[in-house]
Amino acid sequence: MNVLKWSTCCVIMLTVIGCNSAVDNKSPGELLSLSVSGLSGVDQYAFRGDTGIGLTGVSPIKAMSFQGTVENHNNVLVKATNPNSLGGSIHPLEYLREVENSAQSTELVPSESGNRTAVLRITSNEAKAKATWVQTLRDEFSVLEKKVPAASSSKNKMQSKRASGSVGSLEREWNEELSRSKAQLEAMLSTLRVQSSCRMIIDRKKLLPIQLEEKTTLQYKAEGQDRKELRVTKIVFTRLGGGQL
């Protein structure tokens, strides 16, 4: 009986050691990929954080907080202090996938890592990061283009009762302003440079993300002037009832 117990204990210990060794031997890139895949397999979880952007030397970063839940893997519900900010439309899993897809280098930070957690420093490929931001800004402008006619139409109906011919005039003004704004946007995008890095904490055992912090610098020309904006975003992942994933 003692021999049997001893043999059983040895098997369990070897299994645990083998599993831990397999995780410990993963490269930083593999840890990132596995944590993203791991989150995609979680049916429901919660998240919270803050995000903000500021113009260097002109306006300080104003952080907007947000919190939300994910159920059935993709049903995301977000509440943010500013619904129009990044936090108001963030999708945690898609955000992590974007970080993974644009990563140029992924390094382990030994001084901040331990047996339980791994801290990764992720640097984005500048070309991929720029492409993402260009698409995001163009999409945001497209939304604006679609909203403006609806707003002006409603306003025009009221004004048309007071003065004839105001509808066409107001719409022309809107369209002219949109054209100017779009030209300015495209001029800015043509000079845009994006540098982005992330600090990510991963649970080594569960291979799930615990926290992600992103810092992104946007450099561009606007009205002949060099501009630099800094965006910071922090996301913490938790269970629905609270506590670490």
C-alpha positions, 0 to 999 in steps of 0.5 A: 500500500505504501509503495502504491501511494508513493508511486501515485504521488510521483506520477502526480508530481511529474505531471504537475512539473511537466505542465509547469515546465511546458508553460515556463518554456513558452516564448514571450510571443507564445505567451501573448498568443496563448493568452489571447486564445485563452480569453477567446475561450472564456464564456463570460468575464468583466473588464474595467479601465480608463483611456485618454488622449492629449496634445503634447505641450497643449492639452493634458490627457483627460482620462475617461473611465469605462467598465463592461461585461462580456457574455457568450464570448462576443456580447459586449456591454460597455458603460463609459463616462464618455460614450464617444471615447475609445472606452465607449466602444471597446471590445476587449478581445478584439483589442487584444487581437489587434495588439497581437497582430501588430506586434513587432517584438514581444519581450519578457520583463524578468524583473517584474515577472514571477512564478505566477505571472509573466509581464510582457513588453510589446512593441508594435510595428509602426506600419501596422499601427499606422494602418490601424489608426488611419482606418479608425480615423477614416471610419470615425469621419464616415460616421460623422458624414452620415450623422450630419445630414440627418441632423441638418435635415431635422433642423432644416424642416424647422427653419423651412417653415420660417424662410424658404430656400434655407434648406439648400443653403444650410446643406451646402454649408455643411457639405463645404465644411465636411469637404474642408475637414476631410481634406484636412484629415487626409493631409494629416494622415499622409504625415502620420507616424504611430509608435505604440507599446504595451505592458501586459500581465499574464497569468502563467498557469491559466494563460489568461490576461490580467491587465494591459496598459498601452501607450501610443504616440501620434505624430503628424502635421496639421496646418503646417505645424508639427503635432504630437498626441499621446494616448494611454489606455489601461484594461483590467480583466476580471470574473463577472463576480469580481476577482481575477480571471 
